[in-house]
Amino acid sequence: MVGNGVLLKHSANCTGSGLLLRDIYERAGLPKGLFGVLLITHDQSDAVIEHKLVRGVTLTGSDKAGRTVGQKAAALSKKTVLELGSNDAYMVFDDADLDLAIKTCVQGRLFNNGQTCVAAKRFIVTEKNYDAFVEGYAAAFKDVTMGDPNDEDTQLGPLVSRSQRDQIHKQVEESVAKGAKIIAGGATPDRTGWFYPATALVDVAPGQPAYDDEIFGPVASIIRASDDEDAMRIANDSRYGLGGGIFSKDVDRAVKMASTYFDTGMVNINTYAIASPDMPFGGVKDSGYGREHGDVGLKEFVNVKAITIGA
């Protein structure tokens, strides 16, 4: 939109969608080559970053990958925008609409089979609502139908790869070994495809992958808080800060809590949303820096030029 050519180095897991994007743009009239898809390795990516015609680099991926790419670009004095990992916290305050919170938090965790940077991942529930939330959430997760994504009755499809499925199960098992308890799912199904069931954990605490790390799949971490302020403390107790949410009937107070105390880039109140083209998208801490979307995102990779004319 601002005249930049783009070179996409996609994940090896999604070559088809990368090429399809290019084809869609060109069918819509974009000049050939303005949006290029690179079928290259990570090592070859370094050479692309080094090329003199590349003026900026943006990456969506893990915080580890972000540090690698960010360091490479910084060594060359090139601008970067990094959208990295997350462990998004959704808080259920004392005055929350509990039915809405359960329904929305289930949907927020299972979107794209949980393989979404801004999927709802940690659910921090105050003492007042904790038992009822756990009961309702577990029941909903146990009722989720796995199957072919093309089937209208399917609620949860397979994961992107065997390695991804195995990594998720390893994180669940390690969390359980360190004190977490499974209340739904948790077992790798014996079926064709890299499926993993909707899994919910309670007794989640620091030191467990379910608390500290990003689980990129359909695994929910439910954490007890004493009150609303304690819930906010736990939500901020993360190296990540991409998105998150608050459930409360007092919307004005929720907005104040979100804007003043919640250390994250994006907040949903009484809802779950992925992204909007007109709203800035991005995070803080190990979730990266810079913004995509909206006026802010549009200006990340432009040269703001000052021209002075003499009298």
C-alpha positions as CSV (number, residue, x, y, z in Angstrom):
1,M,0.0,0.0,0.0
2,V,2.9,2.3,0.5
3,G,4.9,1.1,-2.5
4,N,7.2,-1.5,-0.8
5,G,8.1,-4.7,-2.6
6,V,7.8,-7.7,-0.3
7,L,9.7,-11.0,-0.1
8,L,8.0,-13.7,1.9
9,K,10.1,-16.4,3.5
10,H,7.3,-18.6,4.9
11,S,7.5,-21.5,7.3
12,A,8.3,-24.8,5.7
13,N,4.9,-26.0,7.0
14,C,2.9,-23.6,4.9
15,T,4.4,-23.5,1.4
16,G,1.1,-24.0,-0.3
17,S,-0.6,-21.0,1.4
18,G,2.4,-18.7,0.8
19,L,2.3,-19.5,-3.0
20,L,-1.5,-19.1,-3.0
21,L,-1.3,-15.6,-1.5
22,R,1.1,-14.6,-4.3
23,D,-1.3,-16.0,-6.9
24,I,-4.3,-14.3,-5.4
25,Y,-2.5,-10.9,-5.3
26,E,-1.3,-11.3,-8.9
27,R,-4.8,-12.3,-10.1
28,A,-6.1,-9.2,-8.4
29,G,-3.7,-7.1,-10.5
30,L,-0.6,-6.7,-8.4
31,P,2.5,-6.6,-10.7
32,K,4.4,-9.8,-10.8
33,G,7.4,-9.8,-8.5
34,L,6.1,-7.1,-6.2
35,F,5.1,-9.8,-3.7
36,G,7.6,-12.6,-4.0
37,V,7.6,-16.0,-2.2
38,L,11.1,-17.4,-1.4
39,L,11.5,-21.2,-1.4
40,I,14.7,-21.1,0.6
41,T,16.2,-22.3,3.9
42,H,16.8,-20.4,7.1
43,D,20.5,-20.1,6.3
44,Q,19.7,-18.5,2.9
45,S,17.4,-16.0,4.7
46,D,20.5,-14.4,6.2
47,A,21.8,-13.6,2.7
48,V,18.4,-12.0,1.9
49,I,18.5,-9.9,5.0
50,E,22.0,-8.8,4.0
51,H,21.1,-7.7,0.5
52,K,21.4,-4.0,-0.1
53,L,17.9,-3.7,-1.5
54,V,16.2,-5.1,1.6
55,R,15.5,-2.2,3.8
56,G,13.5,-3.7,6.6
57,V,12.6,-7.1,8.1
58,T,9.5,-8.3,9.9
59,L,9.1,-11.8,11.4
60,T,6.2,-13.7,12.9
61,G,7.4,-16.7,14.9
62,S,8.9,-17.8,18.2
63,D,10.8,-15.4,20.5
64,K,13.9,-17.5,19.8
65,A,13.6,-16.9,16.0
66,G,12.8,-13.3,16.7
67,R,16.0,-12.7,18.6
68,T,18.1,-14.4,15.8
69,V,16.5,-12.3,13.0
70,G,16.5,-9.1,15.1
71,Q,20.2,-9.5,15.8
72,K,21.0,-10.1,12.2
73,A,19.1,-7.1,11.0
74,A,20.4,-4.8,13.8
75,A,24.0,-5.7,12.8
76,L,23.1,-4.2,9.4
77,S,21.2,-1.2,10.8
78,K,17.9,-2.4,9.3
79,K,14.5,-1.7,10.8
80,T,12.6,-4.7,12.3
81,V,9.1,-5.4,13.4
82,L,8.8,-8.7,15.5
83,E,5.6,-10.5,16.3
84,L,6.7,-13.4,18.5
85,G,5.4,-15.9,21.0
86,S,2.6,-15.4,23.5
87,N,0.9,-16.9,26.5
88,D,-2.2,-14.7,26.4
89,A,-4.0,-14.4,29.7
90,Y,-7.8,-14.0,29.9
91,M,-9.0,-12.9,33.4
92,V,-12.4,-13.8,34.8
93,F,-13.2,-11.1,37.4
94,D,-15.6,-11.5,40.3
95,D,-18.4,-9.8,38.5
96,A,-18.0,-11.6,35.2
97,D,-20.8,-13.1,33.2
98,L,-19.7,-16.7,33.8
99,D,-21.6,-18.4,31.0
100,L,-20.2,-15.8,28.5
101,A,-16.7,-16.2,29.9
102,I,-16.7,-20.0,29.6
103,K,-18.1,-20.1,26.1
104,T,-15.8,-17.4,24.9
105,C,-12.7,-18.8,26.6
106,V,-13.3,-22.2,25.0
107,Q,-13.7,-20.7,21.6
108,G,-10.6,-18.5,22.1
109,R,-8.4,-21.5,23.0
110,L,-9.5,-23.7,20.1
111,F,-9.4,-21.2,17.3
112,N,-7.2,-22.7,14.5
113,N,-6.8,-25.7,16.7
114,G,-5.0,-23.5,19.2
115,Q,-2.2,-22.7,16.7
116,T,-2.6,-18.9,16.8
117,C,-0.2,-16.4,18.4
118,V,-3.1,-14.6,20.0
119,A,-5.1,-17.7,21.0
120,A,-6.4,-17.5,24.6
121,K,-4.0,-19.6,26.6
122,R,-4.0,-18.9,30.3
123,F,-7.4,-18.5,32.1
124,I,-7.0,-16.7,35.4
125,V,-10.2,-17.0,37.5
126,T,-11.0,-15.4,40.8
127,E,-11.8,-17.5,43.8
128,K,-15.5,-16.5,43.6
129,N,-15.9,-18.1,40.1
130,Y,-13.1,-20.7,40.0
131,D,-15.0,-23.9,40.8
132,A,-17.9,-23.1,38.5
133,F,-15.6,-22.0,35.7
134,V,-13.5,-25.2,36.0
135,E,-16.6,-27.4,35.9
136,G,-18.1,-25.6,32.9
137,Y,-14.8,-25.4,31.0
138,A,-14.0,-29.1,31.5
139,A,-17.4,-30.2,30.4
140,A,-17.2,-28.0,27.2
141,F,-13.7,-29.4,26.4
142,K,-14.8,-33.0,26.9
143,D,-17.6,-32.4,24.4
144,V,-15.4,-31.1,21.6
145,T,-15.6,-33.2,18.4
146,M,-12.3,-33.9,16.6
147,G,-12.3,-34.8,13.0
148,D,-11.8,-33.8,9.4
149,P,-11.8,-29.9,9.1
150,N,-14.0,-30.2,6.0
151,D,-16.7,-31.8,8.1
152,E,-19.2,-29.2,9.4
153,D,-19.5,-31.1,12.7
154,T,-15.8,-30.9,13.4
155,Q,-14.8,-28.5,16.1
156,L,-11.1,-29.5,16.4
157,G,-8.9,-30.6,13.5
158,P,-5.3,-31.9,13.4
159,L,-2.2,-30.0,14.2
160,V,0.3,-28.9,11.5
161,S,2.8,-31.7,12.0
162,R,3.8,-34.7,14.1
163,S,6.6,-32.7,15.7
164,Q,4.2,-30.0,16.8
165,R,1.8,-32.6,18.3
166,D,4.6,-34.4,20.1
167,Q,6.0,-31.1,21.5
168,I,2.6,-30.1,22.9
169,H,2.2,-33.5,24.6
170,K,5.7,-33.2,26.0
171,Q,4.7,-29.8,27.5
172,V,1.6,-31.3,29.0
173,E,3.4,-34.2,30.5
174,E,6.1,-32.0,32.0
175,S,3.5,-29.7,33.5
176,V,1.7,-32.7,35.1
177,A,5.0,-34.0,36.5
178,K,5.5,-30.6,38.1
179,G,2.1,-30.5,39.8
180,A,-0.6,-29.7,37.2
181,K,-3.7,-31.8,36.9
182,I,-5.6,-32.8,33.8
183,I,-9.3,-32.3,33.9
184,A,-10.0,-32.9,30.1
185,G,-8.0,-34.5,27.3
186,G,-4.3,-35.0,27.7
187,A,-3.9,-38.3,25.8
188,T,-2.6,-38.7,22.3
189,P,-5.4,-40.4,20.3
190,D,-4.7,-43.5,18.2
191,R,-5.9,-42.3,14.9
192,T,-4.6,-41.1,11.5
193,G,-3.5,-37.5,11.5
194,W,-1.6,-35.3,14.0
195,F,-4.6,-34.8,16.4
196,Y,-4.4,-33.7,20.0
197,P,-7.5,-33.5,22.1
198,A,-8.9,-30.3,23.7
199,T,-6.9,-30.5,27.0
200,A,-7.5,-28.4,30.1
201,L,-5.1,-28.2,33.1
202,V,-5.6,-26.9,36.6
203,D,-3.2,-26.4,39.5
204,V,-1.0,-24.6,37.0
205,A,1.9,-22.8,38.7
206,P,5.3,-21.2,37.9
207,G,7.9,-23.6,36.7
208,Q,5.5,-25.5,34.5
209,P,5.5,-25.1,30.7
210,A,1.7,-24.6,31.0
211,Y,2.4,-21.4,33.1
212,D,5.7,-20.2,31.7
213,D,5.8,-21.0,28.0
214,E,3.7,-20.9,24.9
215,I,1.8,-24.1,24.1
216,F,0.9,-23.8,20.4
217,G,-2.1,-26.1,20.4
218,P,-5.4,-26.8,22.1
219,V,-4.2,-26.9,25.8
220,A,-5.8,-24.5,28.3
221,S,-4.1,-23.5,31.6
222,I,-6.6,-22.6,34.3
223,I,-5.1,-20.6,37.2
224,R,-6.8,-19.6,40.5
225,A,-6.6,-16.0,41.7
226,S,-7.8,-14.6,45.1
227,D,-9.4,-11.5,43.6
228,D,-9.3,-9.2,40.6
229,E,-6.1,-7.5,41.6
230,D,-4.4,-10.9,42.1
231,A,-5.6,-12.0,38.7
232,M,-3.9,-9.0,37.1
233,R,-0.7,-9.7,39.0
234,I,-0.7,-13.3,37.6
235,A,-1.6,-12.2,34.1
236,N,1.4,-9.9,34.1
237,D,3.7,-12.6,35.5
238,S,4.8,-13.7,32.1
239,R,7.7,-13.0,29.8
240,Y,5.2,-12.5,27.1
241,G,2.8,-9.7,26.4
242,L,1.0,-10.0,23.1
243,G,-2.8,-10.1,23.8
244,G,-5.2,-10.9,26.5
245,G,-8.7,-10.3,27.9
246,I,-10.9,-9.3,30.8
247,F,-14.4,-10.6,31.6
248,S,-16.3,-8.1,33.8
249,K,-19.8,-6.5,33.8
250,D,-18.2,-3.2,34.8
251,V,-16.8,-2.3,31.4
252,D,-15.5,1.1,32.4
253,R,-13.4,-0.5,35.2
254,A,-12.2,-3.2,32.9
255,V,-11.1,-0.6,30.3
256,K,-9.2,1.2,33.1
257,M,-7.5,-2.0,34.3
258,A,-6.6,-2.9,30.7
259,S,-5.2,0.5,29.8
260,T,-3.4,1.1,33.1
261,Y,-2.3,-2.2,34.5
262,F,-2.3,-4.9,31.9
263,D,1.2,-5.2,30.4
264,T,0.3,-6.4,27.0
265,G,-0.3,-5.0,23.5
266,M,-3.9,-5.9,22.9
267,V,-6.9,-6.5,25.2
268,N,-10.4,-7.9,24.5
269,I,-13.1,-7.1,27.0
270,N,-16.0,-9.6,27.3
271,T,-15.1,-11.1,23.9
272,Y,-12.3,-12.9,21.9
273,A,-11.0,-11.4,18.7
274,I,-8.0,-12.3,16.5
275,A,-7.1,-9.1,14.7
276,S,-8.7,-6.2,12.9
277,P,-7.1,-4.4,9.9
278,D,-7.8,-1.0,11.4
279,M,-6.4,-1.7,14.8
280,P,-2.7,-1.9,15.8
281,F,-1.5,-5.5,16.2
282,G,1.6,-6.4,18.3
283,G,3.0,-6.9,21.7
284,V,5.6,-6.1,24.3
285,K,8.3,-8.0,26.3
286,D,9.3,-11.3,24.6
287,S,6.3,-11.0,22.3
288,G,8.3,-8.6,20.3
289,Y,7.9,-4.9,19.2
290,G,6.4,-2.8,16.5
291,R,2.9,-3.0,15.2
292,E,1.1,-4.4,12.2
293,H,-2.3,-3.2,10.9
294,G,-3.9,0.2,11.2
295,D,-2.2,3.6,10.7
296,V,0.6,2.6,13.1
297,G,1.4,-0.6,11.2
298,L,1.2,1.1,7.8
299,K,3.9,3.6,8.8
300,E,6.4,1.0,10.3
301,F,8.2,0.6,7.0
302,V,8.1,4.0,5.4
303,N,10.6,6.8,5.3
304,V,9.0,9.8,7.0
305,K,10.8,12.6,5.1
306,A,11.1,16.2,6.0
307,I,11.5,18.8,3.2
308,T,12.2,22.4,4.0
309,I,11.8,25.1,1.3
310,G,13.6,28.4,1.6
311,A,11.8,31.7,1.4
